[in-house]
Amino acid sequence: MKTTQLVWRDNSWCGEQAIDEAFYSQRCLILVFGLTDDAPIAIQQLTSRFVQAEIVGCSTAGEITRDEVLDLSLVATVVLFEKGHFFCAYARLEDYAHDGFQAGAALTAQLHQRREDLSHIFILSDGLNVNGAELVRGARSELPQGVQITGGLAGDRQAFVKTYALWQGDYHSEVVVAIGFYGAQLKMGYGSRGGWTAFGMKRKITRATDNVLYELDDQNALEVYKSYLGELSNELPASGLRFPLELEIRGKDTKLVRTLLAIDEQVGSITFAGDVPTGASARLMRANVDSLIDGAQEAGDIAVSPPPQSKALSILVSCLGRKLLLKQLAEEEVMAVADSLPAQTTLCGFYSYGEIAPWEINCDAELHNQTMTITTLWEE
């Protein structure tokens, strides 16, 4: 595997001097994270130069490179596979009546049919128009045994208006893109951790539909939420990113975290990035800078790491809520992950509206919020 990285600055791609002829191949995958006003020009330059490559990506709430966090930029990570294989698939949500389960199942089925040696799926989804939890459950429903899923939901800074996935040289709203990785010589590692702490009393979700919460302990959910936020409630929905919801669901060994996406003042409801099942217990969460950086370090530590001399790629998907709390120290959590990986590892990724990964090795993938999620791949 060979990698190089380009950053779009001042109407041109910086870093092109590191590209050699080997990258102009159909075995080349280009991951582009970010969205700028001149993105169509930037993407056109990539498609014109890398004619045989597959180019996919998404809009973000911040872009991650080897050693920094950027805003309002484009980061293209060029990956040449020498032994492993990949195929990409996409699903338009309108084709499935915005049913995330059906869209996820269709994507996995497409990728499984391409080759029998499917080993991993990485998903990049619209972040606002799909129930991410249902998307992951649908994708899991068609998975061959031993195959895992990671990925994330696209962002749009913190506007919560429109998010995009990049497919076939253009940005599309309400689209999900998935990359299937194949071959015994292509190895994958993953890890996901948060660093948040629950506080306040535990409340029962007494009325909810899918990812929309209406009542906690038979009380108006939005009013209960605002009572904890105080003056910060005037800044909703953005301030809600700093106070996610921890869920305990009967029959699940692990707790889930859900990030607020939108509120409805008239109805008194809160829309989250994933399911908030009726009957589950819920508590608000908070964190500080040190606990978030420690969580990122732990995610790196639990991920299966490539051998020391391997040239690996690590895709980081971290939640926008973490970035808002970390502020200018966001790069510290990226460096914490980098310290847990071999020196030759190329880092890329983005800040998201949701992260997809198993919480533990060999567990089912779930939609998470407020985590640092890592997907590392390398070739033997």
Helices and strands as residue ranges (DSSP letters): E 2-9, E 12-14, G 16-18, G 21-23, E 28-34, H 39-49, E 54-58, E 63-64, E 69-70, E 74-80, E 85-92, G 93-96, H 100-114, E 118-125, H 132-141, E 148-153, E 165-167, E 170-172, E 175-182, E 186-193, E 197-209, E 212-216, E 219-220, H 221-229, G 230-235, G 238-242, E 245-248, E 256-258, E 260-264, E 269-272, E 281-286, H 289-302, E 313-319, H 320-326, G 327-329, H 330-339, E 346-352, E 354-358, E 365-368, E 372-379
